[in-house]
Amino acid sequence: MSNPQDPYGQGQQPGQPDYSQQQYPQGYQQYPQPGYQGYVAPKKALDLAKLVTIAAWVVLGLYAVSYLYSLTQDEEFGPDFADRFFGGMPELGTGMVWAGILLAVGVWLGKQQASD
């Protein structure tokens, strides 16, 4: 049977102190040591201009994906590719307008933050 204090079966080597029965002085209390919490980065303020600009690109991307998807569907505008291509342009234009508005708001917010 193996000794749980000596899992590798090495036993007490000659010339090494025996740490298995370590005794502490009377009245000694072992206090828990605080653990390392790691590096905590300072909080940054929310950059609203960057957030609105990212939202503008996301809106434009969603409208573009919707337009590309409509090109693959025969039921929406008919079997002719030209009908699908030009039939989806108004919706794509709407997405471009909304993205342009959001980009303009993002630029305006960026200039407002720069002037403060």
C-alpha positions in Angstrom: 0.0 0.0 0.0 1.4 3.4 -0.9 1.8 6.2 1.6 -0.4 9.3 0.6 2.3 11.6 1.9 4.8 9.9 -0.5 2.9 9.1 -3.7 6.0 8.3 -5.8 7.4 5.8 -3.2 10.7 7.7 -2.8 10.6 7.6 1.0 12.9 9.6 3.3 16.2 10.2 1.6 19.2 10.4 3.8 20.3 13.9 4.7 16.9 15.5 4.0 14.8 17.0 6.8 11.5 15.4 7.6 8.7 17.8 6.8 5.9 15.4 7.2 5.3 16.1 10.8 5.9 19.8 10.8 5.0 21.4 14.1 4.0 25.1 14.6 4.7 27.0 17.8 1.9 27.2 20.4 -0.5 30.1 19.6 0.5 30.3 16.0 -2.4 30.9 13.6 -2.0 30.5 9.9 -3.9 33.4 8.3 -5.2 33.0 4.7 -3.2 34.9 2.2 -5.1 37.1 -0.3 -5.1 35.7 -3.8 -3.7 37.7 -6.7 -6.7 39.4 -8.4 -4.9 40.1 -11.7 -4.6 43.3 -13.6 -7.8 45.3 -13.6 -7.9 47.8 -16.5 -9.2 51.3 -15.7 -12.8 51.9 -16.9 -13.0 53.9 -20.1 -15.9 56.2 -21.0 -18.3 54.9 -23.7 -17.3 56.2 -27.1 -20.7 56.9 -28.5 -19.4 58.2 -31.8 -17.5 54.9 -32.5 -20.6 52.9 -31.5 -22.9 54.8 -33.8 -20.4 54.4 -36.7 -20.2 50.7 -36.1 -24.0 50.5 -36.0 -24.1 52.3 -39.4 -21.9 49.7 -41.0 -23.9 46.9 -39.5 -27.1 48.4 -40.9 -25.6 48.8 -44.3 -24.3 45.2 -44.2 -27.7 43.8 -43.2 -29.4 45.6 -46.1 -26.7 44.4 -48.5 -27.1 40.8 -47.4 -30.8 41.1 -47.7 -30.4 42.5 -51.3 -28.0 39.7 -52.2 -30.4 37.1 -50.8 -33.3 38.6 -52.8 -31.1 38.1 -56.0 -31.3 34.3 -55.4 -35.1 34.1 -54.9 -37.2 33.6 -58.0 -40.6 34.2 -56.2 -40.1 37.8 -55.1 -39.6 39.7 -58.4 -40.0 37.0 -61.0 -37.6 34.6 -62.7 -35.7 37.2 -64.7 -32.4 38.2 -63.1 -32.7 41.8 -64.3 -36.1 42.1 -62.6 -34.6 40.8 -59.3 -31.5 43.0 -59.7 -33.4 46.3 -60.3 -36.4 45.3 -58.2 -34.4 45.1 -55.0 -32.6 48.4 -55.5 -35.1 50.6 -53.7 -34.7 48.5 -50.5 -30.9 48.7 -50.9 -31.1 52.5 -51.3 -33.2 52.7 -48.2 -30.5 50.9 -46.3 -27.8 53.2 -47.7 -29.8 56.3 -46.6 -30.2 54.9 -43.0 -26.5 54.0 -42.9 -25.6 57.5 -44.2 -27.7 59.1 -41.5 -26.0 57.0 -38.8 -22.6 57.8 -40.2 -23.3 61.5 -40.2 -24.5 61.3 -36.6 -21.3 59.4 -35.7 -19.1 62.0 -37.3 -21.0 64.8 -35.6 -20.7 63.0 -32.2 -17.0 62.6 -32.8 -16.5 66.3 -33.5 -18.5 67.1 -30.4 -16.3 64.9 -28.3 -13.2 66.4 -29.8 -14.2 69.9 -29.1 -14.9 69.2 -25.4 
